[in-house]
Amino acid sequence: RLLYTTTTTITTIMAQTWTLESTLAPLPAAERGFSTVLSGNEVRKELVYTNGKAVVFRKIDDPHNCEAVFIHTTNVTCAKFSPDGKYVCSGDDSGGVKVWARDAPEVGERKPVNDIQVLGGPVVDLDWSPCGKKIVAVGDGRGKLAKCFAWDRGSNFGDFDGLSRKVNSVAYRPTAPFKVVTGSEDSTVNVYGGPPFKFICSNKKHANFVNCVRFSPDGTKFVSVSSDKRCLVYDAETNEVCGEFAKGADAHAGSVIACAWSPCGKQIATCSADKTCRLFDSASLALVKTIKVGTKVEDMQVGLCWVGDNVISLSLSGHLNYLDFAAGSVSKTVRGHMKKLTALARSGSDRFFTASYDGKVCEWTRRGGVKIECEGHAQVHTSLPVKMQATEHGKALQSVGYDDTLRTTALPLRGDQTDLVTRKLADQPKDSDYCEGAELSCVVHAGRVEVVKGGTNGEGVLCQMDLAGEEGSSCAIHPMGSQIAVGTKSGKVLLLTLSSGSLSLCKTLERHRGEVSALRFSHSGDLLASGDANRECLVWQVDTGEVKKSRMVYHSSKITCVAWSPSDSHLATGSVDSNVIVWPLDLPGSKRFTIALAHKEGVTGAEYLSEDRIVTCGTDSCCKVWALQQ
């Protein structure tokens, strides 16, 4: 909102100020057959996990209340809270471990307290000592596969001999005498005593990868689970196997991926590739309850943690499942994306949709002013979705993707039960747009543009036009359906007139010095915004073809998206430079507001939900809602 402070001689016009209101963080990264580290802290009532370069925190009681922290420069592989919940340690693909405060500083960016190069390859698992002064890290790579160190100084505490292959899991005994247990892909469970830690023994009872090892809360026992479907219990004093559970009729039908102890130590939970989670009594080792999470491949369970009264498992799809063993069912499922976001669409002021490069689309609804929840999801494309728009007054979605299809998806999204209408395209689409009033879609390809008529039961291609030697890169359709703008690789904007079922060239707009990468007509249809790969944004007067606003060259890289405010008074642009800039059209460029680092590694979509709300998405797999500060 524009604020005016007027005196007899001076008028000061303040720029808008936008602040982050909500973050829709990605789900945990999941890989078939491998355990994903989930961790939590009962005092903070938070869950922590990783996805890409992000460390994600979710409130356990309100899982849509989340935060994504980007403190690593390479992909993060695991993260865990310190015993008191004040610090977090996180390991990455390069073998580094960072230790940092959970709470962000009041001034400045969050920075690591210490950054230590631990291993020669990816860090796979971490654990803290009960005093919170030491960390043990395990993983893969050349040289040592495990290391225990003081997180404040980096000093080493012993040698971990006897490890020949990738170490999948590690656990630090919570009581004295302290021990460290590792589980490896060489099928061994090794025990080390210390600090300084030295090799004690190696148990070779498993016949396949050991996926997870965990000590009981009182430190008297520890458990190992393996891809051989066996779950073994060890005496922590003698280091010998003292029992086996999940065997016979109680056995998992697939690899056992992870395990977790209850805070009281009386129960053990396991999850498996057989798509089930099971609860066992730790004293009798008897099966208490089995929960069948699903029947599909994406329902395989690849992660598990127990925080307070909450048992949370991770499906291969990335979904987080709150397990209610008393009822024998999943009480709540947290849905979303776990891949980079590529497209964004809105329908009204409280409803929008996001698409990730794996073809998954999620439907989000804002409730109670701020709280945003995922209402549904569906696998719409088999490859990267390029563009997406809400159609038929919010009853359907229309999207194009690199699977060379134009798909109309019925709303609401209902997983596998979602109705899809697929129209095969002749070649790969570059961009698309939709006109609600005329029920027209335009799709631009490398050498032509085509207009598709109709909604869910559309009649097909109405007309098409070759671009006469130009290579299309973006497109937009007029709100009345009377004109189509096509951006080209050469920097031209072609204004085409649609009349009597055919397209004709009306005028060519030439001002850009690079590929026109984004186009959008204003809601009134009087203006056209264009952004290019040379980081410049222009606003054109449609009827005259003249530039109405220029000198918007404050991005440092390619502009990927443009969005008009509902009143057409402001324009928002997103870029590969990670920033979103809000431009007031009736004020000079110096009155712009830059949302710096809105999305790490680039912004891929931006839409106005209302005059005071903007939603954006990016290649950091996050979707964010920004509010205008009043």
DRENDONU-611438 format. One record per atom (N, C-alpha, C): x negated, y, z. Coordinates in pm, whole numbers, plus 50000, padded with zeros to 5 digits. Example, Ala and Ser with C-alpha at 12.3 -4.5 7.8 and 13.67 -1.06 7.14 Angstrom:
<pts>
486814943150780/487704955050780/486804967050780/487154977550708/486334989450714/487105000350787/
</pts>
This chain:
<pts>
499174988350000/500005000050000/499125012350000/499545022549931/498765034849923/499095043750042/498045048250110/498215056850225/497705070750190/498505080950217/498135094650183/497985102950311/496845109550323/496625118850433/496415132550370/497345141650391/497345154350319/497075166150412/496155174650369/495945187550435/496225198450332/495935210550365/496205221550272/495305221150150/494135214350161/493195214850049/492745201249999/492925190350080/492355177450042/493445166750049/493465157849948/494335146149949/493475133749938/493525124950039/492705112850043/493585100750011/493215093049912/493965081049872/493155068849913/493735060850000/493035049150051/493325036949963/492315028649943/492505016249868/493225005949954/493844996349888/494484985449960/493434977050033/493874970650142/493014961550216/493734948150229/493084937650183/493654924150186/492864915450282/493574907550364/492924898650460/493454884450443/492654874850483/493034860750471/494134857450571/495224851750520/496344847850606/496374832850632/496174824850527/496244810250540/495224803750448/494694792450492/493814784250410/494394770350399/494574765650278/494974751750254/493714744250214/493084738250314/491774731950294/491934718450225/490874713550163/490944700450097/491014689150198/491504677850152/491514665650233/490104659850235/489834650050322/488504643950325/488144637150194/486884638050157/486404630650040/486404615750072/486944607749982/487054593350006/486494585649887/485824574649917/485254566049814/485594551649846/486014544449745/486444530749765/485314522049818/485594514649925/484634505249981/483644511250078/483704524550099/482764531150190/483524538950296/482964539050415/483614545950527/483384561050518/484434568650542/484364583150553/484384586850702/483444595150743/483334598650884/484414608750920/485304604951012/486274613851073/485904615451219/485944627551267/485574630051406/486524640351463/486634640651595/487514650351658/487034653951796/487634664251852/487324668551987/488634670452062/488764663452175/490024663552249/490264677152316/489184683752360/489334696652426/489854707052328/489254707552210/489684717152108/490914712452031/491234699652044/492354693651971/492204696051821/490994693251772/490684695451631/490064683051570/490334681351440/489724671051359/488694677751269/487554671351247/486534676751159/486124666051058/485954670250932/485504661250827/484884669750716/484474663450607/483784670750501/484414667850365/484224677450275/484624675750135/483774685250052/483004679849959/482114688349880/481134695649970/481064708849957/480174716850039/480864722550162/482094718050187/482884723450297/482894714150417/482864720250534/483184713250659/484554718450700/485504709350716/486904713250737/487324709950879/487994719650943/488594717851075/490104718451061/490794708951124/492254708951127/492734707451271/493714715451308/494354713651437/495154700651434/494934692151531/495584679151530/497084680451548/497524689551634/498954691351658/499634699151545/498854706651469/499374714551357/498394713251241/498434701951170/497384698951071/497304708650954/498354716650931/498284726450823/497584739250867/497244739850996/496424750751048/494974746251038/494274750750936/492944745350909/491974756350865/490714752950865/489654762150826/488584754450751/488094760150642/486994754250565/485774763150581/484664757250625/483424764650649/482384760050547/481774769750480/480754766650379/479414771650433/478634762150484/477354765750544/476204758050478/476554748150394/475564740150322/475494744550176/474354742150114/474194745249971/474314732649885/474354720949949/474604708349878/475794701649943/476284690949883/477464684049935/477234678950077/478204681650163/478124677150302/478704663050311/478044654550386/478434640550391/479104636450522/478804643350632/479394639850761/479244651550857/480114652050957/480054662751057/480684657651186/480124662151300/480674658051430/480524669251532/481504669851623/481474679251733/480444674851837/479854684551905/479054681452024/480024677152135/479534670452240/480444665752346/481304676652407/480774688852420/481564699652479/482394707252376/482254703852248/483054710152144/482574723852101/481464728752156/480994742252123/480164742651996/479544731151961/478684730851844/479124719751749/478674720951626/478934710851523/477614707651456/477364694851432/476224691051348/476774684951220/476144688351109/476614683550979/475424679650893/475544668250827/474484663150740/474894664050594/473904664850505/474224666650363/473484656950274/473714658350145/473144649450043/471624650150037/471064661350074/469614663150063/468844657750183/469564652650283/468904647450402/468744657650514/469344669250497/469264679750598/470394678850698/470124683750819/471134684550924/471154698950976/472324704850979/472494718251034/473304717551162/472894725351259/473624726451386/474104740851397/475374742751427/475944756151429/477104756851526/477374769051570/478454771351666/479804769651599/480734762951666/482074760951608/482794774151591/482714782951688/483404795751680/482604805651597/483274812351505/482614822051419/482244834551499/481134841051465/480754853451536/481744864551505/481854874151596/482774885351576/482304894351462/480984895151444/480414903451339/479464895051254/479564896151123/478654888951034/479124874951002/478334868150919/478674854750874/478184844250974/478844832750968/478404821451051/477084816150997/476094814351085/474774809551045/474384797551132/473594788251075/473174776751156/472204780751267/472374774351381/471424776451491/470104769851457/470174758551387/468964751651344/469264743951216/468274743051130/468384736051003/467164726950991/467384713950997/466284704351008/466354694350894/465244692450825/465144682050722/464834668950791/465794659650787/465704647450868/465304635350784/465994633150672/465784621150590/465404625050448/464954615050373/464604617250233/465754615350138/466934612050190/468124609950109/469354614350187/470564610850140/471784615450205/471904610850350/472374619750436/472734616150574/474134610250569/474304598150620/475584591050610/476394592150738/475714592150853/476434592750981/475554599751084/476214605251185/475544612551292/476184609051425/475444611151533/476034610151666/475224618651763/475914623851863/475274632051966/474944623552088/473924627452159/473674621652291/474724627052387/475044619952496/476094624652587/475774638152650/474494641852661/474124654852718/474234665952615/474394662352488/474524672252383/473224678852342/472084672952380/470794678952346/470074671752233/470504659552204/469864651752099/470894647351997/470394644951875/471234640051765/470504628551698/471234618251664/470674607351585/471374607451450/470564606851344/471094607251208/470594595251130/471474589351047/471084577750965/471574580050823/470984572550729/471394574050591/470594565850495/470254571950381/469604564850272/468434573150223/467664567550130/466564574850070/465224568350095/464184575050047/462824570050068/462344573250209/461484564750260/460934567150392/461874562350502/461904569650610/462694565650726/464184567050697/464954557650753/466394557450733/467164561850856/466454564950966/467104569551089/466134578351166/466684587951238/465844596851318/466664602551433/466034603051551/466634609651667/465774621851699/466404633251720/465654645551739/466404655051832/465664664151892/466274674851971/466764685551875/468044688951880/468604697851779/468094712151789/467624716151907/467154729951920/465704731651876/464884720651885/463474721651849/463104712851730/463894702251706/463594693151597/462574682451632/462144681951758/461144672051799/461694657951791/460834648551755/461224634751729/461264626651858/462214617251867/462334608651984/462294594051942/461124589451902/460944575351874/460994571651727/460754558851700/460744553351565/461804542551552/462484542551438/463544532751414/463044522951308/462374512651355/461834502351266/462894491751238/462614483451138/463484472151109/464664475551020/464654487150957/465744491050866/465234490250723/465854481850643/465354479650508/466264485050399/467534487550432/468484492850334/469314503850397/470124510050317/470964521250362/471674518150493/471614527750586/472294526450715/473634533550706/474714526250728/476064531650711/476634538250835/476144534150953/476784539151074/475804539051191/476044547851288/475194548651406/476044552551526/475654547751645/476344551251768/475314552951880/475494563251962/474614566352075/475344562252203/474724553852282/475374549052405/475654560752499/476884561852550/477234573452633/476754572752777/476194561352819/475724559952957/474314554352958/473594556753068/472244551353083/472294536553118/471264528753085/470124532453000/470574534452854/470074545052793/470564549052662/470054539852552/470924537552457/470594529352341/471234535552216/470674532052103/471234535751973/471464523051894/472644521751837/473004510151756/473234514751612/472704507151516/472894510351374/473534498751300/474304501851197/474874491751108/474434494650966/473894484350897/473244486750768/473824478150656/473434481750535/473844473850418/473044461050404/472034459050489/471324446250490/472014436350584/473244439650626/474104430950708/473644429750853/472754438250897/472234437251034/472794448251123/472854444951252/473174454551358/471934455351446/471254466751441/470014468551517/470274476551643/469514473051748/469624479851877/468264485751913/468294498551956/467074505551995/467264511452135/466234510452218/466284515952353/465384527952367/465774537352454/464964549352473/465724559852551/465444572552528/464364577952442/463004577752513/461914577752438/461834576252292/462294562352250/462994561752139/463644549352099/462674539852030/462804527152072/462004516452013/462904504451984/462504496751886/463284485251844/463394474951956/464654470351980/464874459852080/465204446652012/466234446751927/466624434251862/467454437251738/467664426751659/468484427751538/469464416151536/470754419251523/471784408951515/472184406951369/472184394551325/472474391451186/473674382151175/474714385551248/475924377351248/476824380351129/476664391951069/477504395650955/476904390450825/477774388350726/477334383150596/477484393450485/477834405750522/477984416350422/477714429750488/477924440650415/477644453950468/478284456050605/477524461650697/478094466150824/478544480650802/479854482950813/480414496050777/480524505750893/480684500551014/480894509651127/480484502851258/479824510451345/479494505951482/479924516851578/480494512951692/480954522751791/480844517051932/480334525252026/480274521752168/481624524352233/481944516452336/483124519152417/482864531652500/483904538652545/483714550952622/482884549152749/482954537352813/482164535052934/480774529452905/480474526752778/479154522252738/478834507852769/479804499852810/479524485852845/479564476552724/480204480952617/480334472552498/480164481052373/479894474552262/479984481252134/480534471552030/481074477051923/481774469351820/481134471951686/481094461551602/480664463151462/481724456951372/482014463851259/482954458551160/482264458451025/482664449150940/481894446550819/482774443450700/482164444050582/482854440150459/483074425150451/482504417550544/482774403050548/484064400050624/484824410850662/486134410050728/486034406450876/484824405750930/484644402151070/484494414551157/484994413351281/484874423951382/484284417751507/483074421951543/482344415951654/482224425551771/482274419951892/482094427652016/480804423152081/479994432952127/478694430052187/478664435052332/477924427852415/477624432552549/476494442752538/476704454752587/475724465452570/474484463452656/474544454752755/473374452052840/472474441552776/473094430652728/472304419652671/472124421052520/472944429552456/472924431652311/473354419352233/474004409852300/474454397652234/475954398352206/476374390752104/477794390152070/478544383152182/479594389552231/480374383752341/481814380852300/482144383752177/483494380852133/483714384951989/484804379951932/485194383551796/486694385051791/487154395651725/488594397751710/488904399451561/490184400751531/490644401251391/490164388951316/490464377351373/490084364951308/491294355751300/491174345451220/492284336251202/493494343251143/494644341251209/495884347451160/495874362551175/495014367651264/494944382151288/493934389151197/493264381751112/492174387451033/492684396850925/491874406750894/492154415450781/491944407650652/492704411150549/492594404350420/491564410950330/490984421950373/489974429150296/488864434050386/487904440950327/486784446350404/487294455250517/486694453750635/487014462450747/486074474550737/486664486350722/485884498250687/485484506350809/486354507550909/486044516051024/486754510951147/486284515551264/486894511751391/486814523651487/487644523251591/487634533951692/488174528651823/487574533051933/488014529452067/489024539652116/489974534852199/490854544152267/490054551552374/490434563652413/489684571252514/489534563752646/490504555052679/490414547252802/489594534652786/489274530852663/488464519052636/489224505952641/490544506352655/491314494152668/491784488552534/491654496452429/492124492152298/491134495952189/491174488252079/490314490851963/491204491151840/491024501251758/491764502251633/490814499751517/491314493351412/490514490951291/491324494851168/490624497851060/491294500350932/490564492650824/491284489150719/490744479750622/491164483250480/490414477550385/490764478850244/492004470950208/492534463150302/493794455950276/495014464750300/494744477950322/495794488150334/496504487650469/495884481550569/496474480950702/495554486950806/496164491050916/495444494851038/495954486051150/495054481351235/495454471951339/494944476451475/495694472751578/495354476151716/495124463351794/494014462851869/493644451051946/493424454852092/493714445352180/493404447052321/491934443952342/491184453152404/489734451352415/489334440652516/490224437152608/489904426752708/490164412752652/491374410752599/491724397452547/491384395952399/491104407052332/490824407352188/492014402552105/493214403152164/494424398852095/494984410352010/495624406651901/496264416451815/497504422051884/497594435251889/498744441851952/499764446251846/499284452551739/500204457551638/499464459451505/500204457651395/499694460251260/500584470551191/499944480351127/500684490251049/500264488950904/501234486250817/501004485650674/501224499650618/500134505950572/500224519850526/500834520850388/500584511050300/501124511450165/500774498850090/501044499049960/500814487249877/499934490049757/499564502649735/498804506349616/497324507649648/496534508249543/495084509549560/494744521949642/495454533149613/495144545549686/495524544949832/496204534049876/496554532450017/495494524950096/494404520950031/493304514750104/492814524350213/492524518950330/492114527150444/490584527750452/490054540150455/488604541850449/488044550550561/488844553950660/488354562050771/489304561250888/488774563451011/489584562051130/488954569651246/489784576351325/489294582351450/490434582551551/490044582951678/491014583051788/490674594951875/491564604951877/491354617251954/492534619152047/492294617852178/493394618952274/494414608052251/495664612052230/496744602452204/496954600052055/496124605951971/496334605451826/495334595951759/495884586451684/495074577651600/495324581851456/494254585851388/494384591251253/493534583051157/494154578451050/493424570750949/493394578450818/492484574550731/492314580950601/492554570950490/493434574650397/493674566250280/492714570050168/492544560950073/491664563549959/492164575649878/493444578449884/494014590149816/493614603149883/493024602250004/492674614150080/493704617750185/494854611550183/495904614750279/495514610450420/495824619050516/495574616150657/496864610650718/496754599050784/497924592350840/497874592550992/498904597751054/499034597351200/499744584251235/499034575551304/499524562051330/500264561451464/501464555951462/502244553651583/502324538651604/501364533351684/501314518851702/502504513851785/503064522251869/504224518251947/505404515151855/505574523451753/506674521351658/506254512451541/504944510451526/504454502151416/504564508751281/504414522151277/504584529251151/503724541951150/503684548251035/502994561051020/503974572051055/503664580151157/504594590351203/504514603151120/503344605851062/503164618150985/502044615950886/502184621750766/501144621050664/500794635050617/499514638250619/499034651150571/498574649450427/499224656550334/498944655250192/498264667850140/497704666750022/497044678149959/496104673349851/495054681049828/494054677749725/492734674049791/491954666049719/490574663849761/489594666249647/490104671549535/489264675149421/489374690149395/488524695149306/488504709349273/489824713449207/490314725249243/491584730149190/491344737449058/492214734948962/492034740648827/493194749248782/494374747948842/495544755348795/496454758748912/497214769548894/498094774848999/499354780548935/500494778248996/501764783848948/502624787349068/503504797049050/504404801049158/505854800249112/506754798949211/508184799349186/508834806249304/509094819249292/509614826849404/508494831549495/508874837249608/507884843149699/507364833549804/507984821749818/507584812349923/507284798449871/507084797249740/506874783849682/505854784849570/504864776049574/503874775949467/503324761949449/502534760049342/502054746749303/500574747749268/499834737349302/498414736649269/498124723449198/497134723849109/496724711849035/495214710449047/494744698149066/493314695349075/492854687748953/491524687348933/491014682048805/491254667248786/491694660048892/492074645948875/493504644448826/494194655748801/495554655248748/496644655548852/496294656448979/497274656549087/497854670549105/499174671249125/499854683949148/500544683349284/500404694149364/501034694949495/501984706849499/503074705149570/504084715449587/504014720849730/503874734049743/503694740449874/504844750049901/505294750350026/506354759450067/505924766950192/506134780050189/505784788450305/507014789650393/506894785250518/508014785450611/507694794450729/508704801050778/508534809450896/507574820950875/507414825250751/506564836750724/505134833250694/504524824050773/503094821350759/502824806550734/503484797650805/503184783450800/503474777750661/502484770950603/502614765350468/502444750150476/503344742850414/503304728350417/503414722750276/502804710950258/502904703750131/504214695850130/505124699750042/506444693550037/506474681049949/505494679749859/505484668249770/504284668449679/504034657249613/502914656249521/503224645949414/502494646749305/502664636949197/501424636949109/501154625549049/500064624248953/500644627748817/500394639948772/501044644848650/500184642248527/498894645148536/497984643248422/496954632548456/496354626948352/495284617248372/493914623748363/493894636648331/492644644148322/492924658348367/491934667048355/491994680548409/493174688548356/494064693548444/495134702648401/494544716448369/494904721848254/494354734748211/495194746348262/496514745348249/497404756248287/498734750348331/499444757748415/500704752748470/501624764548499/502924763048469/503914773348497/505194766948547/505864773748640/507194769448684/508204773248578/509144764348548/510134766648443/511544763648494/512524766948411/513934763848438/514354768748577/513904781048610/514254787548737/513864778748858/512664773248851/512134765548964/512564751048968/513194746148861/513624732148859/512604722848794/511574728548730/510584720248661/509264727648653/508214719948623/506884725248597/506494721548455/505814730648387/505284727348255/503774729348259/503024719548210/501574720148219/500944713548097/499724718048067/498924711547963/497604707248026/497014696647970/495794691348028/494854685747924/493664682347971/492654676647883/492964662247842/494084656847887/494554644047834/495374646147707/495304658847652/495964662547527/497474660547534/498064664747644/499504663747660/500074676747714/501334679247679/502144689547742/503224682147820/503254684147949/504174676448033/505144685748106/506404681548110/507424688348188/507774679348305/507574684548426/507714676748548/508904681648627/509834672748658/511014676348735/510634679148880/511294688948938/511064692549078/512284688849161/512104685649290/510834685349363/509984673249326/508694674349359/507764663449331/508014651949428/508084639749376/508434628049458/507484616449433/506184619449422/505214608749403/505454601049275/505454587849286/505664579349169/507094580149115/508014585549194/509404586549151/509684599449075/508654607649055/508824620448985/509094617948837/510084625048784/510434623648642/509504632448558/508914626448454/508004633448364/508464632048220/508384642948146/508604642648000/507284646547936/506734637747854/505404639847796/505504642347646/504844652847603/504744655747459/503264655047421/502894645947335/501504644247295/501094655547202/499934661447231/499394672247148/498384666547049/498204673346939/497314668446834/495854668946877/495504678846957/494134679847006/494124687047141/492934689747191/492794694947327/493284709347339/494164712147436/494654725847455/493614734447528/493604747347496/492734756847564/493474764647672/494774767447647/495564775347740/497034773847703/497924778047792/499354777747763/500064788347847/501274791747807/502114800947884/503564797547855/504474802647940/505884799147928/506734811747946/507784813147865/508754824047875/510064818347927/510464822548046/511664817248110/512924820948031/513024833747991/514244838447926/514534831647793/513484829647713/513684823747580/513434808647578/513034803047693/512694788747701/511704784847593/510624792647586/509574790247488/508244788147558/507454779147504/506084777147550/505144779747434/504004785847464/502964787147363/501744779447411/501124772447320/499924764647349/498864768347246/497694772047292/496624775747200/495584764647197/495164761147076/494114751447054/492914758846993/491884751546962/490684757946909/490964765346779/491804759646691/492014765746560/493414770246530/494364768746625/495734772546596/496484775146726/497664781246710/498574783246822/499914777546781/500604771046875/501914765446845/502914769646951/504164770846910/505264774746997/506194762847012/506484759347138/507344747947168/508654753147224/509764748247173/511084752847213/511694743247314/512384748747415/513184740547505/512534738047638/513354732847733/512894729847868/512594715147882/513254708747979/512984694548006/513284685847885/514354689147815/514724681447696/514504689847570/513314695647561/512994704647451/513044697947315/513274706347213/513414700947078/512074698047013/510974703847065/509674701347005/509054714046951/508074712546862/507354724046809/508264732346720/508424745146757/509254754146680/508494759546559/507244763646584/506404768546475/504954768546519/504054769846425/502634770646457/501924779146353/500724783746389/500004792646300/498514790246315/497824788646203/496374787446205/495754801046240/494614800646306/493974813046352/492974818646252/492974813446132/492204819146020/490744821346054/490084810746095/488654811546121/488304815546263/489264820346339/489004823646480/489184811146566/488494811046680/488634799946773/489354804846898/490544799346923/491354803747035/490754799947169/490974808347270/490444805647403/491474808147514/492494816447488/493504819447589/494764824347518/495874824747593/497124829347533/498074834347640/499074842147596/500144846947684/501364849647597/502544847747656/503784849947583/504564861447648/505154870047566/505894881747612/507114877247694/507484884647800/508644880747882/509934879147802/510044885747686/511234884247602/511054873347496/509874867547489/509614857147391/509414862247251/509244875447234/509144881347101/507724882347048/506744881547137/505344882847096/504484872647171/503394869047105/502404860147166/501034866447147/500274867047256/498904872047250/497954860247256/496964860347168/495974849647163/494584855747176/493834851347275/492454855647291/491524846247217/490434851647164/489524843547082/488104843647139/487314834247092/485914833347132/485124845547088/485534851946981/484804863446928/485134876347002/486064876047096/486404887947172/487624895447122/488324890247022/489514896746971/490764891947044/491764900647051/493084896947100/494044898346984/494644887146941/495584887046830/496994888146884/497714898746845/499114900246882/499984894746770/500714884146798/501544877446699/503014880246728/503784882446624/505224884546637/505954871646606/506874867846695/507704856046675/509084860546631/509454857246507/510744861446452/511254850946354/512524847546368/513174837946277/512424824746271/511894820646385/511224807746392/509874807046328/509224818546306/507884818346248/507004829046314/505704827046305/504724836146363/504044844246254/503784856946285/503034865446192/502144874846273/501024878546215/500074887346283/500604901646283/500734907246403/501214920946418/500044930746422/499094928346511/497904936846519/496784929246586/495564933946566/494374928246627/493764938646721/493594934846846/493024943746946/491544940346963/490684950046938/489244947746943/488584957647039/488074952647146/487344960847242/486404952347327/486784939547343/485984930647427/484664927047360/483654924747442/482324921047393/481974906547423/482974898747465/482764884647492/484064877147476/484014864047492/485204855547480/486314860447571/487524861747517/488684865647597/489164853247673/488934853147802/489144841047881/490454840947959/491134852547970/492384853048045/493284863847987/494584860847976/495574870347924/496844869348008/497524880748025/498814880548095/499594893248062/500844891648014/501744902847995/502274907448131/502514920448143/503164925548263/504614920848265/505284921948380/506664917248391/507604925248301/507294938148280/508114946348191/507834943448044/506684937648016/506294934947878/505634946647808/505504957947878/504904969747816/503384969147811/502784961647904/501334961247917/500824947047900/499574946047859/498894933147846/497524934247912/497254925448006/495944925148072/495104914148010/493834917147986/492924907347929/491594907748002/491034896148026/489714895048089/488804886848003/487494889648006/486584882547917/485424876147991/484634868647915/483474861747970/482324871247999/482464883647952/481454893947977/481834902548097/482734896948183/483154902348313/483994914948306/484534918648190/485324930948177/486804927748171/487614936348233/489064935248227/489604947948162/490584946248072/491214957448004/492724956248017/493394967748017/494854968148013/495264975547887/496104968947804/496514974347675/497974978747679/498274989547606/499654993347580/500124984947461/501144976647482/501514966647382/502014973147254/502874983247263/503484988647142/502504996247053/501505002647115/500545010347035/499225003047012/498934993047095/497674986047083/496494993747138/496765004447214/495705012647271/495355007747412/494095010347450/493655006747584/494175017047683/494945012647781/495485021747882/494545023148001/493865012348037/492925012948149/491705004548115/490535010248136/489285003248107/488305005648222/487045003148195/485975004648294/486204996048418/486874985048399/487044975348509/486004964348490/484774967848520/483644958848495/482874956748626/483614952448729/482974951048860/482794936448902/483244927048821/482874913048844/481454911048792/480794900848841/479434898048797/479364885648707/480534879848674/480554868248587/481914867348519/482124856748445/483324854648364/484604856048445/485574863448390/486904864548451/487714852348409/488314845648506/489024833148479/490534834548484/491054844848553/492494846048568/492884860548596/494084864248555/494634877348585/496074875448632/496534884348721/497894883448773/498424897448801/499694899748765/500344912548787/501154912148916/501164923348988/502044924549104/503484925549053/504494922349136/505894922649089/506314936249033/505714947149084/506074960549035/505204965048919/504244956848877/503294960148770/502394971948804/502284975148933/501454986448974/500014982349003/499794969449026/498464964449057/498174951948974/496904949448957/496434937748883/495364930848966/495464917548975/494454909649046/493694901148945/492374900948957/491544892848869/490654883648952/490464871548904/489564862048967/488434858448873/487294854548929/486104852648845/485264840848894/484374836748806/483384826448841/482464831448951/482384844648971/481504850249074/482044848349216/483174841249230/483784837749358/484664848849415/484744860349349/485484871649403/486844873449337/487744879549412/489034884149360/489064899349377/489404906549271/489484921149277/490914925549249/491424934249336/492764939949319/492594954149267/493194956949148/493034969949081/494344977849085/494354990049138/495524998749123/495485005448986/496555004248909/496525009148771/496575024348761/497125030948863/497245045548856/496135052748933/495115045348974/493995051049047/492695047148979/491625054249003/490335050648943/489815037348996/488875031548923/488315018548960/487635018549095/487235030249145/486595031049275/487555027649388/488865027949361/489865024749461/490265009949458/489495002049388/489744987649385/489414981549522/489964969549547/489594962249668/489074948649627/487884945249675/487244932549641/487364922749757/487984911349730/487994900349827/486744892149798/485684895149869/484384888949841/484364874349884/483764866049799/483614851749826/484944845249863/485964848649787/487284842849812/487234827649796/486504823049695/486334808649673/484894806049629/484204797749704/482834794249668/482804787449532/481854791349449/481624785449317/482674789249214/483604798249248/484484803249145/485964802749176/486684812849127/488144813649138/488744808349008/489734799549018/490354793748899/491794798148879/492414803848982/493804808048969/494164818749069/495074827749030/495574838149120/497004841649079/497874843349177/499264847249153/499734856149268/500564866049234/501254873849336/502504866149380/502624863349511/503864857949564/504874869149588/504364880749628/505154892749651/504204904549645/504714916449670/503844928249666/502754927549772/503004920249881/502034919849991/501434906050015/501564896849917/500974883549930/500374879249796/499144874449799/498494868749681/498004854749717/498244845149630/497734831649649/496674829049544/495564822849585/494444819949495/493984805549514/493304800149413/492694786849426/491354787049355/490514777049387/489164777249330/488514763649326/487294763549279/486534751049266/485984746249399/486254753449509/485904748549642/486994739349697/487984736149613/489114727249647/490084733649746/489934746449774/490784753549867/491824761949794/492954763649859/493964773249816/494154782949932/494194795949903/494264805950011/495364816049982/495974820750090/496984831350081/496414843750149/496484854950076/495954867650125/497104877250148/497024884750260/498084893950297/497574908250291/498444917050245/498124931350240/498224937050381/497144942950425/497124948650560/497944961450562/498934961550652/499844973050658/499254984250743/
</pts>
